[in-house]
């Protein structure tokens, strides 16, 4: 599966599970660990966990099983590593604290914004 198709599958799954403030960051040329980060917010620990599990399931169904997952037990920040796409699903307070978009020196205005504003599930 092409990395762009995988990214699109992830975004569609996030939208279907009502994640919000979804953005994609093209990090090719900035890191060798992945091509894209997809970052999304969830409303609660249960929502973060179920959203991350849905992403992992849909990717596996498409033939792209995750090579790793983290944070599914806690539900504040879940990470799904799909090799070419790394997915971060976070509660808003955690996302505000870590500011991954800023960490990767990406102007939030320049990042591809997919869904509604933060706090508007």
C-alpha positions as CSV (number, residue, x, y, z in Angstrom):
1,X,0.0,0.0,0.0
2,X,1.3,3.4,-0.9
3,X,2.1,5.7,2.1
4,X,-0.4,8.3,0.9
5,X,-3.2,5.8,0.7
6,X,-2.3,4.6,4.2
7,X,-2.4,8.2,5.4
8,X,-5.8,8.7,3.8
9,X,-7.1,5.5,5.4
10,X,-5.9,6.7,8.8
11,X,-7.6,10.1,8.4
12,X,-10.8,8.5,7.2
13,X,-10.8,6.1,10.2
14,X,-10.1,9.0,12.6
15,X,-13.0,11.0,11.1
16,X,-15.3,7.9,11.3
17,X,-14.5,7.6,15.0
18,X,-15.2,11.3,15.7
19,X,-11.6,12.3,16.5
20,X,-11.2,16.0,16.0
21,X,-8.5,18.5,15.1
22,X,-6.9,16.1,12.8
23,X,-3.7,17.2,11.0
24,X,-1.1,15.5,8.9
25,X,2.5,16.5,9.0
26,X,4.8,15.6,6.1
27,X,8.1,14.9,7.9
28,X,10.0,13.5,4.9
29,X,13.4,15.1,4.9
30,X,13.1,15.9,8.7
31,X,13.4,12.3,10.0
32,X,14.0,8.8,8.7
33,X,11.6,7.1,11.0
34,X,8.4,7.9,9.0
35,X,7.0,9.9,6.2
36,X,3.9,11.3,7.9
37,X,2.6,12.0,11.4
38,X,-1.1,12.1,11.7
39,X,-2.2,13.8,15.0
40,X,-5.7,13.8,16.3
41,X,-7.5,14.6,19.5
42,X,-10.0,12.5,21.5
43,X,-12.5,13.5,24.1
44,X,-11.6,11.0,26.9
45,X,-9.3,8.1,27.7
46,X,-12.0,5.7,26.3
47,X,-12.3,7.7,23.1
48,X,-8.5,7.9,22.6
49,X,-8.2,4.1,23.2
50,X,-11.1,3.1,20.9
51,X,-10.0,5.5,18.2
52,X,-6.4,4.2,18.2
53,X,-7.7,0.6,18.2
54,X,-9.9,1.3,15.2
55,X,-6.9,2.8,13.3
56,X,-4.8,-0.3,14.1
57,X,-7.7,-2.6,13.0
58,X,-8.4,-0.8,9.8
59,X,-4.7,-0.7,8.8
60,X,-4.4,-4.4,9.6
61,X,-7.5,-5.1,7.4
62,X,-5.8,-3.2,4.6
63,X,-2.7,-5.4,4.9
64,X,-0.6,-2.9,6.9
65,X,-0.4,-4.3,10.4
66,X,1.1,-1.9,13.0
67,X,4.7,-2.5,13.8
68,X,4.1,-1.1,17.3
69,X,1.6,0.6,19.6
70,X,2.0,2.5,22.8
71,X,-0.4,4.1,25.3
72,X,-3.5,2.0,24.7
73,X,-3.8,1.1,28.3
74,X,-3.6,4.7,29.7
75,X,-5.6,6.5,27.0
76,X,-4.1,9.9,27.4
77,X,-1.8,9.5,24.4
78,X,-1.9,6.5,22.0
79,X,0.6,6.0,19.3
80,X,0.3,3.6,16.4
81,X,3.4,3.0,14.2
82,X,2.4,2.0,10.7
83,X,6.0,2.5,9.5
84,X,5.3,5.2,6.8
85,X,2.6,6.8,8.9
86,X,2.9,7.3,12.7
87,X,-0.5,8.1,14.3
88,X,-0.8,10.1,17.6
89,X,-4.2,10.2,19.2
90,X,-4.2,12.4,22.3
91,X,-6.5,14.0,24.8
92,X,-6.6,17.8,24.3
93,X,-4.7,18.6,27.5
94,X,-1.9,16.3,26.5
95,X,-1.7,17.6,23.0
96,X,-1.6,21.2,24.3
97,X,1.3,20.3,26.6
98,X,3.5,18.4,24.1
99,X,2.7,20.5,21.0
100,X,4.1,18.0,18.5
101,X,3.3,20.4,15.6
102,X,5.7,22.9,17.2
103,X,8.2,20.3,18.1
104,X,8.6,19.4,14.5
105,X,8.9,23.1,13.6
106,X,5.8,23.0,11.6
107,X,3.7,26.2,11.3
108,X,0.3,25.0,12.5
109,X,-1.2,27.2,9.8
110,X,0.9,25.4,7.2
111,X,0.0,21.9,8.5
112,X,-2.8,20.2,6.6
113,X,-5.8,20.6,8.8
114,X,-8.4,18.0,8.3
115,X,-11.2,18.5,10.8
116,X,-12.9,21.0,13.1
117,X,-11.2,23.2,15.5
118,X,-9.9,21.8,18.8
119,X,-12.6,21.3,21.4
120,X,-15.3,20.9,18.8
121,X,-15.9,17.2,18.5
